[in-house]
Amino acid sequence: MQKMMFIILIVMGFGIQINAEITTLKGAKKACNGGYATGCYNLGVRYANGEGVKQDYFKAVKLYTKACDGGNALGCYNLGNMYFHGKGVKQDKFKAVKLYTKACDGGYAGGCFNLGIMYSNGEGVKQSNSKAKELWSKACDGGSAEGCFNLGNMYLNGEGVKQSNSKAKELWSKACDGGSAEGCFNLGLMYDKGKGVKQDYFKAVKLYTKACDGGYATGCYNLGVRYANGEGVKQDYFKAVKLYTKACDGGYATGCFNLGNMYLNGEGVKQSNSKAKELWGKACDGGCAEGCKNYAILNKR
């Protein structure tokens, strides 16, 4: 019933919230027209997201370009995202690399993070784990929780660095403290499995709770397993059902599978073969082989 793994997350960010210095559309336009790069950046965000104006990626690109040329690192970062995704411009990963480099050199940790991804995946540059490590280290030191998380994965797997569970733990702790739900999850899994640390179900539960509260569906699933089995917490089928539901709704197929089991056995919910079948079908659609198997068995009855 329990399925756990270390997850390597590589995220390419797209949207950035508007800088608090200029909060109104009128103020952003005035600032941009007056040569203030941050105003152009904020106005670009509005056009990219359709906030107070009609969404227009082409205008967003022009404004991010103006912001970037004016020394705004966030403008370079968002312009890099536009080139990476091909929004308002022809997709050009080489151009994205140049812009992320400019954002990173300008002090924006997110630029260093995304540039690290490019080197890790060999997109727009020659693949290099050592370069990815250097950039994620810079991102992590600059306050990017995602940078700390990905760097922790490198140490766990020994990619471009000497394998070290203790270093992975240190970096995931930093990521978790910085708001990375995935960092909390991986750290929780270390305590759950006793990998590089003394096994501690109570600490695992706390970290899975933090991951789940942060919107990470797999964290909700693993927490549900703990409540179903009474490991690190008092056994509580009702709580397990709520957590599997959250995991299932969050797109984690095995959460749907386990929730189906709860309905089949009447644990924490009223027994229902039809509900179990529905959930196993959803699990199957999400790629869970066990869900397909159980759905087929129940479908024959």
C-alpha positions as CSV (number, residue, x, y, z in Angstrom):
1,M,0.0,0.0,0.0
2,Q,2.9,2.3,0.6
3,K,4.9,3.8,-2.3
4,M,7.6,6.3,-1.6
5,M,10.5,7.7,-3.7
6,F,12.9,10.5,-3.8
7,I,11.7,13.1,-6.3
8,I,14.0,15.2,-8.4
9,L,12.1,18.4,-9.3
10,I,13.3,20.7,-12.1
11,V,11.1,23.7,-12.5
12,M,11.3,26.3,-15.2
13,G,9.5,29.4,-13.8
14,F,7.3,31.7,-15.9
15,G,5.3,34.2,-14.0
16,I,6.7,36.8,-11.6
17,Q,4.6,39.0,-9.4
18,I,4.5,42.8,-9.8
19,N,7.1,44.7,-7.9
20,A,5.5,46.5,-4.9
21,E,7.3,49.8,-5.8
22,I,4.8,50.5,-8.6
23,T,1.4,49.0,-8.0
24,T,-0.9,50.8,-10.4
25,L,-1.2,50.5,-14.1
26,K,-1.0,54.3,-14.5
27,G,2.1,54.5,-12.2
28,A,3.8,51.7,-14.2
29,K,3.2,53.4,-17.5
30,K,4.4,56.8,-16.2
31,A,7.5,55.2,-14.7
32,C,8.4,53.2,-17.9
33,N,7.9,56.2,-20.1
34,G,10.2,58.2,-17.8
35,G,12.9,55.7,-18.3
36,Y,12.5,53.7,-15.0
37,A,13.3,50.1,-15.8
38,T,11.2,48.7,-12.9
39,G,8.1,50.5,-14.3
40,C,8.7,48.7,-17.7
41,Y,9.1,45.4,-15.9
42,N,5.9,45.8,-13.9
43,L,4.0,46.9,-17.0
44,G,5.3,43.8,-18.8
45,V,4.0,41.6,-16.1
46,R,0.6,43.1,-16.5
47,Y,0.5,42.5,-20.3
48,A,1.9,38.9,-19.8
49,N,-0.8,38.0,-17.2
50,G,-3.6,40.2,-18.6
51,E,-3.9,42.2,-15.3
52,G,-5.8,45.4,-15.9
53,V,-5.0,45.2,-19.7
54,K,-5.7,42.7,-22.5
55,Q,-3.2,40.0,-22.4
56,D,-0.5,40.6,-25.0
57,Y,2.7,38.6,-25.0
58,F,4.2,40.7,-27.8
59,K,3.9,43.9,-25.7
60,A,5.2,42.0,-22.7
61,V,8.3,41.0,-24.6
62,K,8.9,44.6,-25.7
63,L,8.5,45.9,-22.1
64,Y,10.7,43.2,-20.6
65,T,13.4,44.0,-23.2
66,K,13.3,47.6,-22.2
67,A,13.5,46.7,-18.6
68,C,16.4,44.3,-19.2
69,D,18.3,46.8,-21.3
70,G,17.7,49.3,-18.4
71,G,19.5,47.0,-15.9
72,N,16.4,45.3,-14.4
73,A,17.4,41.7,-13.6
74,L,13.8,40.5,-13.3
75,G,13.1,41.9,-16.7
76,C,15.9,39.8,-18.1
77,Y,14.6,36.8,-16.3
78,N,11.1,37.1,-17.5
79,L,12.3,37.8,-21.0
80,G,14.3,34.7,-20.8
81,N,11.2,32.8,-19.9
82,M,9.4,34.2,-22.9
83,Y,12.2,33.0,-25.2
84,F,12.3,29.6,-23.5
85,H,8.5,29.0,-23.8
86,G,8.1,30.8,-27.2
87,K,5.6,33.3,-25.8
88,G,5.4,36.5,-27.9
89,V,8.7,35.5,-29.7
90,K,10.0,32.5,-31.6
91,Q,11.3,29.9,-29.1
92,D,15.0,30.3,-28.7
93,K,16.8,28.5,-25.9
94,F,20.1,30.0,-26.8
95,K,18.7,33.5,-26.3
96,A,17.0,32.3,-23.0
97,V,20.5,31.2,-21.8
98,K,21.9,34.6,-22.5
99,L,19.1,36.3,-20.7
100,Y,19.2,34.0,-17.6
101,T,22.9,34.6,-17.5
102,K,22.3,38.4,-17.4
103,A,19.6,38.0,-14.7
104,C,21.9,35.8,-12.7
105,D,24.9,38.2,-13.1
106,G,22.5,41.0,-12.1
107,G,21.8,39.3,-8.7
108,Y,18.5,37.5,-9.3
109,A,18.7,34.0,-7.9
110,G,15.9,32.8,-10.1
111,G,18.0,33.5,-13.1
112,C,20.9,31.4,-11.7
113,F,18.4,28.6,-10.9
114,N,16.9,28.5,-14.4
115,L,20.4,28.7,-16.0
116,G,21.4,25.7,-13.9
117,I,18.4,23.8,-15.4
118,M,19.7,24.7,-18.9
119,Y,23.1,23.3,-18.1
120,S,21.6,20.2,-16.3
121,N,19.4,19.4,-19.3
122,G,21.8,20.6,-22.0
123,E,19.3,23.1,-23.4
124,G,20.9,26.0,-25.3
125,V,24.3,25.0,-23.8
126,K,26.5,22.0,-23.6
127,Q,25.3,19.7,-20.8
128,S,27.4,20.1,-17.6
129,N,26.6,18.9,-14.1
130,S,29.5,20.8,-12.7
131,K,28.1,24.1,-14.2
132,A,24.6,23.2,-12.9
133,K,26.1,22.7,-9.4
134,E,27.9,26.0,-9.5
135,L,24.7,27.8,-10.6
136,W,22.4,26.1,-8.1
137,S,24.9,26.8,-5.4
138,K,24.7,30.5,-6.3
139,A,20.9,30.4,-6.5
140,C,20.8,28.6,-3.1
141,D,23.1,31.2,-1.5
142,G,21.0,33.9,-3.0
143,G,17.8,32.6,-1.3
144,S,16.3,30.3,-3.9
145,A,14.8,27.3,-2.1
146,E,14.5,25.5,-5.4
147,G,18.2,25.9,-6.0
148,C,18.9,24.4,-2.6
149,F,16.5,21.5,-3.4
150,N,18.0,20.7,-6.8
151,L,21.5,20.9,-5.3
152,G,20.5,18.5,-2.6
153,N,19.3,16.1,-5.3
154,M,22.8,16.3,-6.9
155,Y,24.4,15.3,-3.6
156,L,22.0,12.5,-3.1
157,N,22.7,11.0,-6.5
158,G,26.3,11.9,-6.8
159,E,25.8,13.9,-10.0
160,G,28.7,16.3,-10.5
161,V,29.6,16.0,-6.8
162,K,30.7,13.4,-4.4
163,Q,27.7,11.5,-3.1
164,S,26.7,12.7,0.4
165,N,23.5,12.0,2.3
166,S,24.5,14.5,5.0
167,K,25.0,17.3,2.4
168,A,21.6,16.4,0.8
169,K,20.0,16.6,4.2
170,E,21.6,20.0,4.9
171,L,20.4,21.4,1.6
172,W,16.9,20.0,1.8
173,S,16.6,21.5,5.3
174,K,17.5,24.8,3.9
175,A,15.1,24.4,1.0
176,C,12.3,23.3,3.4
177,D,12.9,26.3,5.7
178,G,12.8,28.5,2.6
179,G,9.4,27.3,1.6
180,S,10.1,24.4,-0.7
181,A,7.4,21.7,-0.1
182,E,9.4,19.2,-2.1
183,G,12.4,19.9,0.1
184,C,10.3,19.1,3.2
185,F,9.1,16.0,1.5
186,N,12.5,14.7,0.6
187,L,13.8,15.5,4.1
188,G,10.8,13.7,5.6
189,L,11.5,10.7,3.4
190,M,15.1,10.5,4.8
191,Y,13.7,10.3,8.3
192,D,11.0,7.9,7.2
193,K,13.5,5.5,5.6
194,G,16.4,6.1,8.0
195,K,18.6,7.2,5.0
196,G,21.5,9.2,6.2
197,V,19.7,9.9,9.5
198,K,18.3,7.9,12.4
199,Q,14.9,6.7,11.5
200,D,12.3,8.9,13.1
201,Y,8.6,8.5,12.1
202,F,7.6,11.5,14.3
203,K,9.9,13.9,12.4
204,A,8.8,12.3,9.1
205,V,5.2,13.1,9.9
206,K,6.0,16.7,10.8
207,L,7.8,17.2,7.5
208,Y,5.2,15.4,5.4
209,T,2.6,17.7,7.0
210,K,4.6,20.7,6.0
211,A,5.0,19.3,2.5
212,C,1.3,18.6,2.2
213,D,0.3,22.0,3.6
214,G,2.6,23.5,1.0
215,G,0.6,21.9,-1.8
216,Y,2.8,18.9,-2.5
217,A,0.4,16.0,-3.2
218,T,2.9,13.2,-2.6
219,G,3.4,14.7,0.9
220,C,-0.3,14.3,1.6
221,Y,-0.1,10.7,0.3
222,N,2.8,9.7,2.5
223,L,1.2,11.4,5.5
224,G,-2.0,9.5,4.7
225,V,0.0,6.2,4.8
226,R,1.3,7.1,8.3
227,Y,-2.2,7.7,9.6
228,A,-3.5,4.5,8.0
229,N,-0.7,2.5,9.5
230,G,-0.3,4.4,12.8
231,E,3.3,5.1,12.3
232,G,4.5,8.3,14.1
233,V,0.9,9.2,14.8
234,K,-2.1,7.5,16.3
235,Q,-3.9,5.4,13.7
236,D,-6.7,7.4,12.2
237,Y,-8.6,6.1,9.1
238,F,-10.7,9.2,8.9
239,K,-7.6,11.4,8.7
240,A,-6.0,9.0,6.2
241,V,-9.1,9.3,4.0
242,K,-8.9,13.1,4.0
243,L,-5.2,13.0,3.1
244,Y,-5.6,10.4,0.3
245,T,-8.4,12.6,-1.0
246,K,-6.2,15.6,-1.0
247,A,-3.4,13.6,-2.7
248,C,-5.8,12.3,-5.3
249,D,-7.3,15.7,-6.0
250,G,-3.8,17.0,-6.4
251,G,-3.0,14.6,-9.2
252,Y,-1.2,11.8,-7.4
253,A,-2.6,8.6,-8.8
254,T,-1.5,6.3,-6.0
255,G,-3.5,8.6,-3.6
256,C,-6.6,7.7,-5.7
257,F,-5.7,4.0,-5.5
258,N,-5.3,4.0,-1.7
259,L,-8.5,6.0,-1.3
260,G,-10.3,3.3,-3.4
261,N,-8.9,0.7,-1.0
262,M,-10.4,2.6,1.9
263,Y,-13.8,2.6,0.2
264,L,-13.6,-1.1,-0.6
265,N,-12.8,-2.0,3.0
266,G,-15.0,0.6,4.6
267,E,-12.1,2.1,6.5
268,G,-12.9,5.7,7.6
269,V,-15.7,5.9,5.1
270,K,-18.9,4.0,4.3
271,Q,-18.2,0.9,2.3
272,S,-18.8,1.4,-1.4
273,N,-17.7,-0.8,-4.3
274,S,-18.9,1.8,-6.8
275,K,-16.8,4.5,-5.2
276,A,-13.8,2.2,-5.0
277,K,-14.2,1.4,-8.7
278,E,-14.5,5.1,-9.6
279,L,-11.3,5.9,-7.7
280,W,-9.3,2.9,-9.1
281,G,-10.4,4.1,-12.6
282,K,-9.0,7.5,-11.8
283,A,-5.8,6.0,-10.5
284,C,-5.5,3.9,-13.7
285,D,-6.0,7.0,-15.9
286,G,-3.2,8.6,-13.9
287,G,-0.8,5.8,-14.7
288,C,-1.2,3.6,-11.6
289,A,-0.9,0.0,-12.7
290,E,-2.4,-1.3,-9.4
291,G,-5.5,0.9,-10.1
292,C,-5.9,-0.6,-13.5
293,K,-5.7,-4.1,-12.1
294,N,-8.2,-3.6,-9.3
295,Y,-10.6,-1.7,-11.6
296,A,-10.6,-4.7,-14.0
297,I,-11.2,-7.2,-11.2
298,L,-14.1,-5.2,-9.7
299,N,-15.5,-4.6,-13.2
300,K,-15.9,-8.3,-13.7
301,R,-18.1,-8.8,-10.6
